[in-house]
Amino acid sequence: MRSRSRPAVATPARPVGGLLATIAPLTLDGRPAPADNARMEAILIAPARRGDSARLAAMSRRLVEAGLEPCWTIERIERHRLSEDSVVLTAHVAGSIGGFAIMQYGDDAAHLNLLAVEPALQRRGVGRQLVSWLEDTARVAGTFSIRLELRSSNRTARAFYTALGYRQSGWVRGYYQGVEDALRFERDLAIRTTADSG
Ligand SMILES: CC(C)(COP(=O)(O)OP(=O)(O)OC[C@H]1O[C@@H](n2cnc3c(N)ncnc32)[C@H](O)[C@@H]1OP(=O)(O)O)[C@@H](O)C(=O)NCCC(=O)NCCS
């Protein structure tokens, strides 16, 4: 039987210290500059460290769980950080955490539990970089399906995942503490799309 453990963080494509990528700098009016701008800003994609969980829990409360009873506590995030079955991934921009994601690997599919990017950094490619890292590691682990749920009111997340090649596969009534429905999204990683080069 195939091991359920997450892929080792150090793969040929993913050095232990993290992956350096770039995102477009902001223009004076706060919008991303054109992608060919020479002053691209570096972001470091790396596994979360001990001590990051409090900040990630606060980001989740603010950006993902607003209006709900927070269930992504520091302890829960720390359990995922230490688990062999999960990856807690951070994106550092200008020296501080600008985004993060949590993914859990199962036998048949990986589940993207959480993803958030600080509002000031949104729409600059940080979310895409995080998901791309997780998709690459899932492929390395031989897991070719990624599933997730999002709040039915979250139009931004729906547009984001659709742009990345995810498709709606279900609708779960009352999934969020009976307060809100969830949309279930899924991507088959065996199928390469234009989103992979985006
Ligand atoms: C959803 C979220 C993670 C996206 O992160 P991001 O870094 O802003 O996304 P990216 O810049 O990588 O966007 C990639 C593509 O997604 C689409 N997209 C992202 N935000 C969008 C928006 N507000 N409206 C329409 N399309 C959007 C676009 O196609 C974009 O590509 P483009 O900018 O070249 O057009 C971010 O908006 C966020 O943290 N939201 C709050 C928390 C949340 O909803 N989390 C997800 C559910 S758990």
The ligand as an SDF file (V2000), in Angstrom:
LIG
                    3D

 48 50  0  0  0  0  0  0  0  0999 V2000
   -8.5160   33.6570   -2.9370 C   0  0  0  0  0  0  0  0  0  0  0  0
   -7.1090   34.2350   -2.6850 C   0  0  0  0  0  0  0  0  0  0  0  0
   -6.2960   33.2420   -1.8680 C   0  0  0  0  0  0  0  0  0  0  0  0
   -6.4220   34.4850   -4.0430 C   0  0  0  0  0  0  0  0  0  0  0  0
   -5.0650   34.8430   -3.8120 O   0  0  0  0  0  0  0  0  0  0  0  0
   -4.3040   35.9200   -4.7440 P   0  0  0  0  0  0  0  0  0  0  0  0
   -2.8780   35.9040   -4.3810 O   0  0  0  0  0  0  0  0  0  0  0  0
   -5.0020   37.2310   -4.6520 O   0  0  0  0  0  0  0  0  0  0  0  0
   -4.5550   35.3210   -6.2100 O   0  0  0  0  0  0  0  0  0  0  0  0
   -3.6010   35.4670   -7.4920 P   0  0  0  0  0  0  0  0  0  0  0  0
   -3.0890   36.8550   -7.5770 O   0  0  0  0  0  0  0  0  0  0  0  0
   -2.6030   34.3680   -7.4740 O   0  0  0  0  0  0  0  0  0  0  0  0
   -4.6880   35.2330   -8.6610 O   0  0  0  0  0  0  0  0  0  0  0  0
   -4.5710   34.1960   -9.6480 C   0  0  0  0  0  0  0  0  0  0  0  0
   -5.7570   34.3460  -10.5850 C   0  0  0  0  0  0  0  0  0  0  0  0
   -6.9890   34.0980   -9.8780 O   0  0  0  0  0  0  0  0  0  0  0  0
   -8.0150   34.9850  -10.4020 C   0  0  0  0  0  0  0  0  0  0  0  0
   -8.4270   35.9140   -9.3400 N   0  0  0  0  0  0  0  0  0  0  0  0
   -7.8240   36.1400   -8.1540 C   0  0  0  0  0  0  0  0  0  0  0  0
   -8.4980   37.0820   -7.4470 N   0  0  0  0  0  0  0  0  0  0  0  0
   -9.5450   37.4490   -8.2170 C   0  0  0  0  0  0  0  0  0  0  0  0
  -10.5990   38.3900   -8.0450 C   0  0  0  0  0  0  0  0  0  0  0  0
  -10.6990   39.1490   -6.9300 N   0  0  0  0  0  0  0  0  0  0  0  0
  -11.5150   38.5120   -9.0320 N   0  0  0  0  0  0  0  0  0  0  0  0
  -11.4300   37.7690  -10.1660 C   0  0  0  0  0  0  0  0  0  0  0  0
  -10.4310   36.8710  -10.4090 N   0  0  0  0  0  0  0  0  0  0  0  0
   -9.5110   36.7110   -9.4260 C   0  0  0  0  0  0  0  0  0  0  0  0
   -7.3900   35.7490  -11.5530 C   0  0  0  0  0  0  0  0  0  0  0  0
   -7.5890   35.0050  -12.7480 O   0  0  0  0  0  0  0  0  0  0  0  0
   -5.9180   35.7330  -11.1530 C   0  0  0  0  0  0  0  0  0  0  0  0
   -5.0440   35.8930  -12.2690 O   0  0  0  0  0  0  0  0  0  0  0  0
   -4.7610   37.3900  -12.8500 P   0  0  0  0  0  0  0  0  0  0  0  0
   -4.5120   38.2890  -11.6840 O   0  0  0  0  0  0  0  0  0  0  0  0
   -3.5410   37.1740  -13.7120 O   0  0  0  0  0  0  0  0  0  0  0  0
   -5.9960   37.7670  -13.6030 O   0  0  0  0  0  0  0  0  0  0  0  0
   -7.1950   35.6030   -1.9450 C   0  0  0  0  0  0  0  0  0  0  0  0
   -8.1170   36.4440   -2.6200 O   0  0  0  0  0  0  0  0  0  0  0  0
   -7.6050   35.4930   -0.4840 C   0  0  0  0  0  0  0  0  0  0  0  0
   -6.7740   35.2450    0.3760 O   0  0  0  0  0  0  0  0  0  0  0  0
   -8.9060   35.6950   -0.2010 N   0  0  0  0  0  0  0  0  0  0  0  0
   -9.3790   35.6430    1.1950 C   0  0  0  0  0  0  0  0  0  0  0  0
   -9.3090   34.2240    1.7680 C   0  0  0  0  0  0  0  0  0  0  0  0
   -9.9840   33.2030    0.8670 C   0  0  0  0  0  0  0  0  0  0  0  0
  -11.0300   33.4690    0.2780 O   0  0  0  0  0  0  0  0  0  0  0  0
   -9.3710   32.0170    0.7690 N   0  0  0  0  0  0  0  0  0  0  0  0
   -9.8370   30.9620   -0.1290 C   0  0  0  0  0  0  0  0  0  0  0  0
  -10.8520   30.0870    0.4660 C   0  0  0  0  0  0  0  0  0  0  0  0
  -10.1820   29.1350    1.8230 S   0  0  0  0  0  0  0  0  0  0  0  0
  1  2  1  0
  2  3  1  0
  2  4  1  0
  2 36  1  0
  4  5  1  0
  5  6  1  0
  6  7  2  0
  6  8  1  0
  6  9  1  0
  9 10  1  0
 10 11  2  0
 10 12  1  0
 10 13  1  0
 13 14  1  0
 14 15  1  0
 15 16  1  0
 15 30  1  0
 16 17  1  0
 17 18  1  0
 17 28  1  0
 18 19  1  0
 18 27  1  0
 19 20  2  0
 20 21  1  0
 21 22  1  0
 21 27  2  0
 22 23  1  0
 22 24  2  0
 24 25  1  0
 25 26  2  0
 26 27  1  0
 28 29  1  0
 28 30  1  0
 30 31  1  0
 31 32  1  0
 32 33  2  0
 32 34  1  0
 32 35  1  0
 36 37  1  0
 36 38  1  0
 38 39  2  0
 38 40  1  0
 40 41  1  0
 41 42  1  0
 42 43  1  0
 43 44  2  0
 43 45  1  0
 45 46  1  0
 46 47  1  0
 47 48  1  0
M  END
$$$$
